[in-house]
Amino acid sequence: MDLISRIGRHFSDSAQTKLDAIDALAAPIAGAIELMVGTLVGNGKILACGNGGSAADAQHFAAELVGRFEVERQGLAAIALTTDSSIMTAVSNDYGYPTVFERQVRALGQSGDLLLAISTSGNSPNIVAAIRAAHDNDLRVVALTGKGGGDIGLMLRDTDIHLCVPSERTARIQEVHLLTIHCLCDGIDCMLLGAEE
């Protein structure tokens, strides 16, 4: 096995997947930025959820907003629904893991808020349930998916935004999701602060 060649293929495949995604994602990412800025300026908050690597992405996004991305500013209202172990384990134990984000969206989400829902497959049952709860509570949704969008792609409304990475490989989808999150954070800062760069 030639590890150097294998590693090189990962770098090349990752770069190519990102380049291939530009045309599909640039416009909807811009729309998601505008929707998120509208939410934040309107005193709404962004709730974020995902499983596994997507949970890490949800936490990364919330951390960049509450803390800062690349420029100094006031903290912005974002909550990762993946971080409270007492809520996660209590809800999972009492109601089942598919409800772990749904319960939080119903408890914390209000009209004018936004849900950032992340699922590489688009089929995660707890993310599907969270989106359903978001719609019931009058939240808009920005969904990050891949693999054609799955069940999530079918349930989104015209007022939601779907950022579906054109790839079938989980690792490549996650890599583009991270880049997308950085684009969202940069765009939010740019719109709020009038950044030029």
Residue, then its C-alpha position, 0 to 999 in steps of 0.5 A: m500500500d502506497l500511503i503517500s499516494r493514498i493521502g494525495r488522493h484524499f487531498s485531490d478528491s477534497a479539493q475537487t469536491k469543493l470546486d465542483a460544489i461552487d456552482a451548486l452552493a454559492a447562491p444558496i449559501a448567500g441566501a442562507i447568510e441573508l436569512m441568518v442575518g435577518t434572524l439575528v437583526g430581528n432579535g432571533k436566535i439560531l439553533a443548530c443540531g447534527n449527529g457525530g461529525s455534524a454535531a461537531d459542525a453544529q457546535h463549531f458554528a455556534a462557537e463562531l457566532v457566540g465568540r467570534f469568527e475572524v473579526e471582533r464584534q458582539g456575540l451573536a445568539a446561537i445555541a448548539l443543541t448537541t452540548d447539554s449532556s443532561i438534556m441529551t441523556a434525559v430526553s434519549n432515556d425518557y422519549g428515545y433518541p429520535t426526539v432529542f433535538e425535537r424536544q429542544v426545538r419545541a422548548l427553545g424555538q420561537s417564531g423568528d428563530l432559525l434552525l441549522a439542521i446538519s445531516t450528511s445523508g439527509n435521513s437522520p431521524n432526529i434531524v427530520a423530527a427537529i425540522r418538523a418541530a421547527h416548522d410547527n414553531d414557525l422557524r425557518v430552516v437552513a439544512l446542510t445535507g449531501k447524497g441528494g438530500g434524502d428525506i430532509g430535501l423532500m420536507l423542506r419548505d419554499t421558505d427554507i434553504h437547502l445546502c446539498v453537497p453534490s457528493e455521495r462520500t460522507a468525508r467529502i460532504q463533511e469537508v464541504h459542510l465545514l467550508t460552508i459553515h466558514c462561508l456562513c460565518d464570514g458572510i454574517d460578519c460581512m453583512l453585519l459589520g460591512a467588512e470589505e475583505 
